[in-house]
Amino acid sequence: MSKDRIVEVKNLVKHFGNLVALKNITFSVEKGEIFGLIGPNGAGKTTTLRILATLLLPTAGYVRVLNYDVVKESSKIRPLISYLAEDAGTYRNLTGYEYLSIVARIYFRSKADAEEAVEEAVKISGLGERISDKMKIYSKGMKRRIQIARVLMTKPKLAILDEPTVGLDVFHAQYIRRIIKEYASEENSIILSSHNMLEIERLCSRLALIHSGQIVTQGEPQTLKDEYGAANLEEVFLEVVRLWGK
C-alpha cells in the first residue's frame, strides 16, 4: 500500500446470514481525493462504508485504511477517521454548542484542544448565533450542518460521509458541498455516498458504482460519461443499472 493511498479494498465480501451483501469488491482512495460510492438502494453502499469505519467486520477480503487492517488494527484507525451516517440524529434538548462540546471532550484529552475543536466546529457549521439554540428547533439543514461540523472538527485524515445532503434545500446543500470541497483541498480524503448524481459529478475525482453487492464500473466522471455516451452521471447510472439488472 503506497503512502498516498488512504484506503485499499480488495475482494471484500460481507455476508449477513445467507444474504451476500458484498461480492468481491475492489477499489482504492488516494490522499486528498473525494471518492464517490454510488448505486441503487440496497446495493451495498452503507455496508461498505460501515466496514471502512470499523463498525462492521468483513466476512472475507483485504481492507486497509490509512495503512491499518480494519480487523486487526481497528483501534488505530478510529482516531484518524470520522463517519457520518445517513440517519445521524441530534439531541433535542442540547444546544448546538453543547453537543459539539460533549463530542470534543470525548475525542480530546486536553481541555484546550477540545475548546479549539469546538470553535473550529462552530465556524464549519456557519450557524452564527443559532449555535446557542436548542437543536429541537433546528431545521433539517441546520442539523446536518452540525453533524458535518462534528465529523470535521476532529480533523480526520479520512471522512466517510453517507448522504451528507439528503433532503436538504439548495442553500444548505450548497453550503455543505463547499465545506466538503474545502476540506479535501487541505489534502484530506473523503468517501462520499450520494443519490445526487450532480453532487457526485461536481465533487468527486473518481467514483465506483455498486449494484447488487458488486462494483460494476469505476473511474473518473468524464471517463464514465464518455464510455457510456452519456451527457451526465445520471444517464451513466441509469444505463449501468439497466445493463446489470438484466
C-alpha positions in Angstrom: 0.0 0.0 0.0 1.6 3.3 -1.1 2.0 6.2 1.3 -0.5 8.3 -0.7 -3.2 5.5 -0.7 -5.6 6.1 2.1 -8.0 3.2 1.5 -7.3 -0.1 -0.2 -10.1 -2.7 -0.6 -9.5 -6.0 -2.4 -12.1 -8.8 -2.9 -14.2 -7.6 0.0 -17.0 -9.9 0.9 -19.8 -9.5 3.5 -22.4 -12.0 4.5 -25.4 -11.4 6.7 -26.5 -15.0 7.4 -27.5 -16.4 4.0 -27.5 -12.9 2.4 -24.4 -12.0 0.4 -24.3 -8.2 0.8 -20.9 -7.6 -0.9 -19.3 -9.8 -3.5 -15.6 -9.4 -4.0 -15.5 -5.6 -4.3 -12.2 -3.8 -5.0 -11.3 -0.1 -5.1 -8.9 2.4 -3.6 -8.9 6.0 -2.4 -5.9 8.3 -2.6 -4.7 11.2 -0.4 -6.7 14.4 -0.9 -9.3 12.7 -3.0 -13.1 12.9 -2.9 -14.2 9.4 -3.9 -17.8 8.7 -4.7 -19.7 5.5 -4.0 -23.0 5.3 -5.8 -25.7 2.8 -6.5 -29.3 1.9 -6.0 -30.9 1.4 -2.6 -29.8 -1.9 -1.1 -26.8 -2.2 -3.4 -24.2 -2.4 -0.5 -23.0 1.2 -0.2 -23.7 1.7 3.5 -22.4 -1.8 4.3 -19.1 -0.9 2.6 -18.9 2.4 4.4 -19.6 0.8 7.8 -16.8 -1.7 7.2 -14.4 1.1 6.4 -15.5 2.9 9.5 -14.7 -0.3 11.6 -18.4 -0.6 12.6 -18.8 -3.9 10.8 -16.4 -6.8 10.3 -15.8 -8.1 6.8 -16.5 -11.8 6.0 -13.5 -12.0 3.7 -11.1 -9.8 1.8 -8.3 -7.3 2.3 -9.3 -3.9 3.7 -6.8 -1.4 4.9 -7.5 2.2 6.0 -4.5 4.6 6.5 -2.3 1.5 6.2 -4.0 -0.3 9.1 -6.0 -3.5 8.8 -9.7 -3.0 9.6 -9.9 -6.3 11.5 -6.7 -6.5 13.4 -5.9 -2.7 13.9 -9.3 -1.1 14.2 -8.3 0.8 17.4 -5.6 2.6 15.4 -8.0 3.5 12.6 -10.8 5.0 14.7 -8.9 8.1 16.0 -7.9 9.0 12.4 -11.3 8.8 10.7 -14.8 10.2 11.2 -18.1 8.8 9.9 -21.4 10.5 9.2 -24.3 8.1 9.0 -27.2 8.9 6.7 -29.6 8.9 9.6 -27.3 10.6 12.2 -29.5 12.4 14.6 -29.2 15.2 17.2 -30.1 15.6 20.9 -33.2 17.7 21.0 -32.6 19.4 24.4 -29.0 20.3 23.8 -27.8 23.4 22.1 -25.6 23.0 19.1 -22.7 24.4 21.1 -23.3 21.9 24.0 -23.5 19.0 21.6 -20.2 19.9 19.9 -18.6 20.4 23.4 -19.6 17.0 24.5 -18.2 15.4 21.4 -15.0 17.3 21.7 -14.5 16.2 25.3 -14.8 12.6 24.2 -12.2 12.9 21.4 -9.6 15.2 23.1 -7.9 14.7 26.4 -6.7 18.3 26.6 -9.3 20.9 27.6 -7.5 23.4 25.4 -7.6 21.1 22.4 -11.3 20.4 23.0 -12.1 24.1 23.1 -10.1 24.8 20.0 -12.0 21.9 18.2 -15.4 23.3 19.3 -14.5 26.8 18.0 -13.5 25.3 14.7 -16.7 23.3 14.5 -18.7 26.4 15.2 -17.0 28.1 12.2 -17.6 25.0 10.0 -21.3 24.9 10.9 -21.8 28.5 9.8 -24.8 28.8 12.2 -23.6 32.0 13.9 -25.7 32.9 16.9 -28.1 30.0 16.2 -25.4 27.7 17.6 -26.7 28.6 21.1 -30.3 27.4 20.2 -31.6 24.1 21.3 -31.4 21.6 18.4 -35.0 20.7 18.7 -35.9 23.9 16.8 -33.2 23.4 14.2 -34.3 22.8 10.6 -33.1 19.6 8.9 -30.4 21.6 7.1 -29.1 23.1 10.4 -28.9 19.7 12.0 -27.0 18.4 9.0 -24.5 21.3 9.3 -24.0 20.4 13.0 -23.2 16.8 12.0 -20.8 17.9 9.3 -19.1 20.1 11.8 -19.0 17.2 14.3 -17.3 15.0 11.7 -14.7 17.5 10.6 -13.9 19.1 14.0 -11.5 16.3 14.8 -9.6 16.9 11.5 -9.8 13.3 10.3 -7.5 12.1 7.7 -10.5 10.3 6.2 -14.1 11.5 6.4 -16.7 8.9 5.4 -20.0 10.7 4.5 -23.2 8.8 3.8 -25.7 11.0 2.0 -24.5 14.3 3.6 -27.0 16.5 1.9 -30.0 14.1 1.7 -33.3 16.0 1.9 -31.7 19.5 2.2 -32.7 22.6 0.3 -30.4 24.2 -2.2 -29.0 26.7 0.3 -27.9 24.1 2.9 -26.8 21.5 0.3 -24.5 24.0 -1.4 -23.0 25.1 1.9 -22.2 21.5 2.8 -20.7 20.8 -0.6 -18.5 23.8 -0.3 -17.2 22.7 3.1 -16.5 19.2 1.8 -14.5 20.6 -1.2 -12.5 22.9 1.1 -11.7 20.1 3.5 -10.4 17.9 0.7 -8.3 20.7 -0.7 -6.2 20.5 2.5 -5.0 17.0 1.5 -7.6 15.2 3.5 -9.6 12.4 1.9 -13.3 11.9 1.7 -15.5 9.0 0.7 -18.9 10.3 -0.3 -22.1 8.3 -0.9 -25.0 10.1 -2.5 -28.0 9.6 -4.7 -27.5 13.1 -6.1 -25.5 12.5 -9.3 -25.0 16.2 -9.9 -23.4 16.4 -6.4 -21.1 13.4 -7.2 -20.1 14.8 -10.6 -19.2 18.2 -9.1 -17.3 16.9 -6.1 -15.7 13.6 -6.9 -12.5 13.0 -8.8 -13.3 9.3 -9.1 -16.3 7.1 -8.3 -17.4 3.5 -8.1 -20.9 2.3 -9.0 -22.1 -0.7 -6.9 -25.1 -2.8 -7.9 -26.3 -5.9 -6.1 -23.2 -6.0 -3.9 -20.7 -5.8 -6.8 -18.8 -2.8 -8.2 -19.8 -2.8 -11.8 -17.9 0.2 -13.1 -15.5 2.8 -11.7 -13.4 5.7 -12.9 -13.3 9.5 -13.4 -16.8 11.1 -14.1 -15.8 12.3 -17.5 -14.3 8.9 -18.5 -17.5 7.1 -17.5 -19.7 9.6 -19.4 -17.5 9.1 -22.5 -17.6 5.3 -22.1 -21.4 5.2 -21.9 -22.1 8.0 -24.4 -23.9 9.9 -21.6 -24.4 13.7 -21.1 -24.2 13.3 -17.3 -23.7 10.8 -14.5 -27.4 10.3 -14.0 -27.5 8.8 -17.5 -24.5 6.6 -16.7 -26.2 5.4 -13.5 -29.4 4.5 -15.3 -27.6 2.7 -18.2 -25.3 0.7 -15.9 -28.2 -0.4 -13.7 -30.3 -1.3 -16.7 -27.4 -3.4 -18.1 -26.6 -5.1 -14.8 -30.3 -5.5 -13.9 -30.9 -8.0 -16.7 
